[in-house]
Amino acid sequence: MLSGARGRLASALRETSAARSAVACRCLHASGSRPLADRSNKTEEPPRAFDPALLEFLVCPLSKKPLRYEASTNELINEELGIAYPIIDGIPNMIPQAARMTHQSKKQEEVEQR
């Protein structure tokens, strides 16, 4: 009895995933999206710029403090923690593991250790 239910569940899952992938293909086709190989023929688009108006709403996910936009490095800086979040194609990557330590914080750590 259990093996019959397991078989029905497995076939239902296969049908569901096949239907989802077919829907995804139709959506991609309808939206005009193409595989990356087809996009190589397009001209290079300039990277999108970060909108500084977003700073009003964005805060550091770790300290919940405001961030500063540094145009020269295209990063959002948390001065207090000494970390910088990269901005990729105009979109801030606010994942803490993606942030880099700034030089200023390293200097402060050296001073505190002495």
C-alpha positions as CSV (number, residue, x, y, z in Angstrom):
1,M,0.0,0.0,0.0
2,L,2.8,2.4,0.9
3,S,4.8,1.6,-2.3
4,G,1.7,2.4,-4.4
5,A,1.3,5.8,-2.8
6,R,5.0,6.5,-3.2
7,G,4.8,5.7,-6.9
8,R,1.8,8.0,-7.4
9,L,3.6,10.8,-5.5
10,A,6.8,10.3,-7.6
11,S,4.9,10.4,-10.9
12,A,2.9,13.5,-9.8
13,L,6.2,15.3,-8.9
14,R,7.7,14.4,-12.3
15,E,4.6,15.8,-14.1
16,T,4.6,18.9,-12.0
17,S,8.3,19.6,-12.7
18,A,7.9,18.9,-16.4
19,A,4.9,21.3,-16.5
20,R,6.9,24.0,-14.7
21,S,9.8,23.8,-17.0
22,A,7.5,24.0,-20.0
23,V,5.8,27.1,-18.6
24,A,9.3,28.6,-17.9
25,C,10.3,28.0,-21.5
26,R,7.2,29.6,-22.8
27,C,7.6,32.6,-20.5
28,L,11.2,33.1,-21.6
29,H,10.3,32.7,-25.2
30,A,7.4,35.2,-24.9
31,S,9.5,37.7,-23.1
32,G,12.1,37.7,-25.8
33,S,14.8,36.3,-23.5
34,R,17.5,34.4,-25.3
35,P,20.3,32.2,-24.0
36,L,23.6,33.9,-23.3
37,A,25.1,32.6,-26.5
38,D,22.6,34.6,-28.5
39,R,23.2,37.7,-26.5
40,S,26.8,37.9,-27.5
41,N,25.8,39.4,-30.8
42,K,24.3,42.4,-29.1
43,T,26.3,45.5,-28.5
44,E,27.7,46.0,-25.0
45,E,25.3,47.9,-22.8
46,P,26.9,50.3,-20.3
47,P,26.4,49.2,-16.7
48,R,23.5,50.8,-15.0
49,A,24.3,53.5,-12.5
50,F,23.3,53.3,-8.9
51,D,20.5,55.7,-7.9
52,P,21.7,57.7,-4.8
53,A,18.0,58.3,-3.8
54,L,18.0,54.6,-2.7
55,L,20.3,55.6,0.2
56,E,17.2,57.0,2.0
57,F,15.8,53.5,2.3
58,L,18.9,51.2,2.4
59,V,20.7,50.4,5.7
60,C,23.4,47.9,6.5
61,P,21.9,44.5,7.1
62,L,24.3,43.9,10.0
63,S,24.2,47.1,12.0
64,K,21.0,48.7,10.6
65,K,22.9,52.0,10.2
66,P,22.8,54.3,7.1
67,L,25.3,53.6,4.3
68,R,27.4,56.0,2.3
69,Y,27.7,55.7,-1.5
70,E,31.3,55.8,-2.8
71,A,31.1,56.6,-6.6
72,S,34.8,55.9,-7.2
73,T,34.6,52.3,-6.1
74,N,30.8,51.9,-6.8
75,E,30.2,50.6,-3.3
76,L,28.0,51.3,-0.3
77,I,30.2,51.9,2.7
78,N,29.4,51.2,6.4
79,E,31.8,53.5,8.1
80,E,31.1,52.1,11.6
81,L,31.9,48.5,10.7
82,G,34.4,49.3,8.0
83,I,32.8,47.2,5.3
84,A,31.8,47.9,1.7
85,Y,29.0,46.3,-0.3
86,P,29.5,46.1,-4.0
87,I,27.0,47.5,-6.5
88,I,26.6,45.4,-9.6
89,D,24.7,46.8,-12.6
90,G,23.1,49.4,-10.4
91,I,21.9,46.8,-7.8
92,P,23.5,46.8,-4.4
93,N,24.7,43.3,-3.2
94,M,23.8,43.6,0.5
95,I,24.8,40.0,1.4
96,P,27.3,40.3,4.2
97,Q,29.5,37.5,2.7
98,A,29.8,39.6,-0.4
99,A,31.1,42.7,1.5
100,R,34.7,43.5,1.7
101,M,36.6,45.0,4.6
102,T,37.8,48.5,4.0
103,H,41.4,49.5,4.8
104,Q,40.2,51.9,7.4
105,S,38.8,49.1,9.6
106,K,42.1,47.1,9.3
107,K,44.1,50.1,10.5
108,Q,41.7,50.5,13.5
109,E,42.0,46.9,14.4
110,E,45.8,47.2,14.4
111,V,45.6,50.3,16.7
112,E,43.2,48.5,19.1
113,Q,45.5,45.4,19.3
114,R,48.5,47.5,20.5
